[in-house]
Amino acid sequence: MKRGSIFETDGIPRIQEALPLALQHVVAMIVGCVTPAIIVAGAAGLENKDQVILIQAALVVAALSTLLQLFPIGKKYRIGSGLPIIMGVSFAYVPSMQAIADQGGIPAILGAQIVGGVCAILVGLTIKKIRKFFPPLIAGTVVFTIGLSLYPTAINYMAGGTGSATYGSWQNWLVSLVTLAIVIGLNHYGKGLFKLASILIGLVCGYVLALCFGMVDFSALSNAGWFQLPQPFAFGVKFDISAIIPLAILFLVNSIQAMGDFSATTSGGMDRLPTDQELNGGIIGYGISNIVSACFGCPPTATYSQNVGIVGSTKVVARKVFSLSAFILLIAGLIPKFSALLRTIPQCVLGGAVASVFAGIAMTGIKLLVSEGMSTRNTTVAGLSIAIGMGVSLSNGCLNQMTSTIYDGLGMTMGLENFQSIINNTFASSPVVLATIFAVILNLVLPKDPKPEAK
């Protein structure tokens, strides 16, 4: 068999060669794919059966979104990149989704996701014009803010989950810290699959320890069936302006971030940059897949950077390998027993498993900022934007007096409490929105750093 078969996009490797490579990609992303769904389900207060539906949708849509990127539709105006990319539910949206779920529930998230998908399509159609507003300085600021805002979620999960009767118990902390220690150890000392699957292995070990403490509840597993198709509009859809604005902004930012993943995939695995058609089609496909996924009750998806890293290290770009990964995800998503099993994972185990992921997100933001150089101007843009975003989100009610004044000045009739709720949910519920807005504005108005003189 020719070596080029797995190192070419149209290569057709043998199943015994493709299967372990496909499993490697599934192992690297599956925890990251289902955990945001679990977190959002908890924030929305869903019952066990609805949580299983949400997890099932996350797996099925990840498979279908990946296949759309691998095998694009159309020629001149393409939907999908045609690149070896893995898609899945993204942590980037979790802080905003938690805030929205607390107010408007899952329907408000899905309604905002449809609008966000439209925004992503518009970015794909006008990428060259919009790209200049989101340089690495802005992307780094946003990604770092996302990482910071996820830290409380990790700590609350490690302690057992807010509202839990055992919140903060020594058993929860022991299980979560053991899980975290295994993840860290494998990340730094493991090799090959052990390093790639560090989160999954840590989660399994933490799960076994939690079993010893009697923390695992199998009631949801016994009630779940063996086969079930996703249920369209199982949660309904609601269009709420206070939910639409923050998610739309995140979709704009993640569209630009996806360009980075597309570029890293082609440069790392194919020694070239992506074509305009691949970029446009990839982002349009990202938008359309999110519109469709909202109809199936799946939270927002995005490209998976960890899988991009695997492509760079292995140079394997055969789409057949990635389509096999998608097929495995699809089968897992069609089996409610599997989704229910994932739901039995105690929150302390999840917290220990994803704490390093959240830290990695923040550090990715820092890397992007450092790549731009930490001049006085850049530190002002990033530091002030993060400070405003985090500060407002942590200061409950700090916008109420201002919104009351605006309300009186405009003579609005919708009710002061409703108006304040919209403003707070849009700008104060998550730090990401204000951080993004301030970063874009400051980057536009502050004078650029002088270019170094040529020697």
C-alpha positions, -999 to 999 in steps of 0.1 A, spaced: 0 0 0 14 34 -9 23 56 20 5 86 4 -29 71 10 -33 85 45 -12 116 38 -35 127 9 -70 141 13 -85 117 -12 -64 87 1 -83 55 9 -65 36 37 -74 1 48 -98 -2 77 -72 -16 101 -50 14 94 -78 40 95 -97 28 126 -70 36 152 -63 69 136 -101 77 136 -104 66 173 -75 89 182 -95 119 169 -127 107 187 -108 102 220 -93 137 217 -126 155 213 -155 135 228 -152 148 264 -150 183 251 -180 178 229 -204 164 255 -192 184 286 -206 218 274 -239 201 268 -239 187 303 -230 221 318 -257 239 299 -283 212 308 -274 217 345 -277 255 342 -311 251 325 -323 227 352 -332 200 327 -346 166 338 -324 135 331 -343 125 300 -339 159 285 -302 160 294 -298 127 275 -315 143 245 -291 172 246 -260 150 248 -274 128 220 -279 159 198 -243 171 206 -228 138 193 -251 135 162 -246 171 152 -208 169 157 -208 139 133 -230 156 107 -211 190 109 -178 172 105 -191 153 74 -203 186 59 -168 201 63 -152 170 48 -175 166 18 -187 201 9 -219 208 -11 -218 228 -43 -189 240 -65 -188 277 -72 -205 286 -39 -194 258 -17 -209 249 17 -180 232 37 -143 235 35 -133 201 21 -105 200 47 -98 173 74 -116 192 103 -134 178 133 -164 198 146 -181 197 180 -199 216 207 -176 244 218 -166 256 253 -163 291 239 -201 296 242 -205 281 277 -203 313 298 -229 331 277 -251 300 274 -251 295 312 -264 331 316 -290 327 289 -301 293 302 -307 308 337 -330 334 322 -346 320 290 -337 283 291 -326 262 262 -351 277 237 -335 311 240 -301 296 234 -313 278 202 -331 309 189 -299 330 194 -279 302 178 -300 304 146 -293 342 143 -256 335 151 -255 310 123 -268 336 99 -240 360 112 -214 333 105 -227 329 69 -224 366 64 -188 365 77 -181 337 52 -195 358 23 -175 389 33 -145 374 51 -119 397 35 -137 428 46 -145 417 82 -112 399 90 -94 432 96 -116 440 126 -105 408 144 -67 405 143 -49 382 168 -49 410 194 -88 409 195 -90 371 192 -65 367 220 -84 391 242 -117 373 236 -102 338 241 -85 348 273 -117 363 287 -136 331 278 -110 311 297 -111 334 328 -149 333 328 -149 294 328 -128 291 359 -157 295 384 -175 267 365 -145 244 369 -142 251 406 -179 247 413 -179 214 395 -148 202 414 -166 210 446 -195 189 436 -218 213 417 -236 244 430 -268 233 449 -255 198 456 -261 185 491 -224 174 492 -210 207 478 -175 213 490 -171 178 507 -137 163 510 -148 134 489 -157 157 460 -123 175 463 -104 142 465 -120 128 434 -116 160 414 -80 165 424 -71 129 416 -87 133 382 -69 165 376 -36 150 387 -39 121 363 -47 145 334 -17 167 342 6 137 347 -4 122 313 -1 155 296 34 160 307 48 125 310 26 104 287 34 95 252 13 87 221 -23 78 227 -19 82 265 -10 118 261 -37 125 234 -63 108 256 -52 123 289 -86 139 296 -105 107 288 -82 85 309 -83 109 338 -121 110 336 -124 72 336 -100 69 366 -120 96 384 -152 78 376 -139 46 391 -129 64 423 -163 81 424 -179 46 421 -160 36 452 -175 65 471 -210 57 459 -213 90 440 -226 75 407 -264 73 401 -274 48 374 -312 56 374 -310 76 342 -291 47 325 -317 21 333 -345 42 318 -327 50 285 -334 31 253 -309 14 230 -318 34 198 -334 68 192 -332 93 164 -327 129 174 -359 148 181 -363 180 160 -374 210 181 -375 189 213 -369 221 233 -385 246 211 -370 279 199 -374 314 213 -359 346 199 -348 368 227 -328 400 219 -308 397 252 -297 362 241 -292 370 205 -267 399 209 -240 380 230 -242 348 209 -241 367 176 -209 385 187 -194 351 197 -203 337 163 -185 365 146 -154 360 168 -155 322 164 -158 325 126 -125 344 126 -111 318 150 -122 290 126 -100 306 99 -71 300 122 -79 264 126 -84 260 88 -50 276 82 -33 255 109 -48 224 93 -35 231 58 -1 244 70 5 216 95 -8 187 74 -5 199 37 23 225 38 2 252 23 -24 279 32 -61 274 27 -77 288 -5 -103 315 -4 -129 289 -15 -119 266 14 -121 295 39 -154 309 26 -170 275 23 -158 264 57 -172 294 75 -205 292 56 -207 255 64 -201 264 100 -230 288 100 -254 265 82 -245 235 104 -253 257 135 -287 267 121 -295 231 115 -281 219 148 -303 245 167 -333 228 151 -321 195 167 -315 210 201 -277 210 199 -257 239 214 -233 258 191 -205 239 175 -171 250 163 -138 236 149 -118 216 174 -82 229 178 -70 198 196 -78 177 165 -60 203 143 -30 197 165 -32 160 158 -32 167 121 -1 188 125 17 161 145 7 130 124 3 147 89 -26 123 83 -52 142 62 -71 115 45 -108 124 47 -118 87 49 -101 87 84 -121 117 95 -153 104 81 -148 72 101 -144 94 132 -177 111 123 -194 77 118 -183 66 153 -197 98 168 -230 93 149 -234 57 162 -227 69 197 -253 97 194 -280 73 182 -276 51 213 -294 68 243 -278 43 266 -244 58 258 -256 94 263 -272 84 296 -240 67 307 -221 100 301 -247 118 322 -239 95 352 -204 111 355 -204 130 388 -197 168 385 -166 166 406 -151 142 380 -160 165 352 -146 195 370 -112 177 375 -112 166 339 -119 200 323 -100 223 347 -69 219 325 -90 225 294 -102 258 307 -67 268 317 -56 259 282 -82 281 267 -69 311 287 -33 303 278 -42 301 241 -55 337 245 -23 347 261 -2 331 233 -22 351 207 -17 383 227 21 377 230 23 370 193 12 405 187 37 420 211 29 435 245 34 471 237 17 499 257 -11 501 231 -17 464 230 -17 460 268 -42 488 270 -65 472 244 -64 438 260 -61 447 297 -88 474 297 -112 453 276 -108 423 299 -111 445 330 -143 460 318 -158 427 307 -149 408 339 -156 437 362 -191 444 350 -201 407 349 -189 403 385 -206 435 398 -243 427 401 -266 456 394 -239 480 383 -258 489 352 -292 493 368 -290 531 376 -277 539 341 -304 518 324 -330 534 346 -319 569 334 -319 558 298 -354 543 303 -368 575 317 -351 596 290 -365 576 261 -399 574 277 -401 536 270 -433 516 277 -420 481 279 -415 482 317 -383 491 336 -376 457 349 -379 441 314 -356 468 300 -330 463 327 -332 425 323 -325 429 285 -295 452 291 -281 430 320 -285 397 301 -269 412 270 -239 431 285 -235 420 321 -243 383 322 -211 372 305 -178 391 303 -172 381 267 -196 406 250 -182 438 266 -146 426 263 -151 420 226 -169 453 220 -143 473 239 -114 455 223 -127 462 188 -133 499 195 -100 505 213 -81 487 185 -98 510 160 -94 544 178 -60 541 195 -30 551 174 -11 522 159 24 513 171 51 527 147 66 501 125 103 494 132 126 511 108 143 488 83 180 484 90 
